[in-house]
Amino acid sequence: MRAPSWLAVTFGIGLACVALDARAEETPGERLFREGREALGRSELELACKKFRESYDVEKALGPLLNLANCEENRGRLVAARTLWTESRSLSTESSEARTLANERLLTLDKDIPRLVIQLATGSPAATRVELDGQLVTLGPEPLLVDPGSHSIVARLGAQEDRKQVTAERGGLYTVELRIDAAAATNSKPSEDTGPSAGWIAGWIVGGVGVASGVGFAVTGGLILDKSSQWDDEGCPDDPTSDRCVALEPGTGMYAANAVLAGVGLAGVGVGIILLVTQPAGSSKDAALTVQPGPGDVGLALGGSF
């Protein structure tokens, strides 16, 4: 693959990259590079940086990378520019003009980039989260590199928050101390459980019991109908006291069980639907479902705060 024919690049600081001979036909990377240079000539820095980035991504050539580093530096993104100049230095040969340029720009940036020291006040809990401009950061002994401009620093733990604002200038060193009250964090009300609410779960349980009782009602009803059919087929209405007919006749216990299952099924399904409709799935209220003896049968009791 032939080397791309990058046009001469002037950085506005008295240095230029030596260009290769111009080609009649541009590669995609060369076209993007040219468009970046044209945007730079119109002072459209954001577009220029975008084109240089795309050009470098396509062909990984040193020319677009050098221009991208310079472009980011010109629009005040010094931290990003420092990273790009470092990458440019690693891709250039030891004695090249590109290596010399990258070294000079890095020396200047190391003096110009603002530095920010973030500290947690003594006694702040170790679990405190610290964010810089909305991004979580890990505190350490080395200052954080930031671009010139306004920056928001926040410490958070539970409901507590300590926020500071810093306006950084080139070459500045800033120290920010954030404080979270350990005692308040310990005594603060724990956040509510975001899992399914007890009332909502109870709705499923009660409804499930109702459905199961309904199935039992259907089974016992089927048995009663089957025995009644056999009782009729055997002519038992004419001779109900015979041993054969007595054995076929459904007992009162089966009728009673069938009635109880019908009542529990209807009540369970009804209460379950009411709970599922009225109780939020994420509530943390407590509820208890118990079986309680009643006067003559067994009932379900649901207690709690919904």
Secondary structure, DSSP 8 states (H G I E B T S, - for coil): --------EE-SSS-EE------SS--HHHHHHHHHHHHHHTT-HHHHHHHHHHHHHHH--HHHHHHHHHHHHHTT-HHHHHHHHHHHHHHS-TTSHHHHHHHHHHHHHHHHS-EEEEEE-TT--TT-EEEETTEE----SS-EE--SEEEEEEEEETTEEEEEEEEE-TT-EEEEEE---HHHHHHS------S--HHHHHHHHHHHHHHHHHHHHHHHHHHHHHHHHHHHHTTTTTSTTSHHHHHHS--HHHHHHHHHHHHHHHHHHHHHHHHHHHS-TT----EEEEEEE-SSSEEEEEEE--
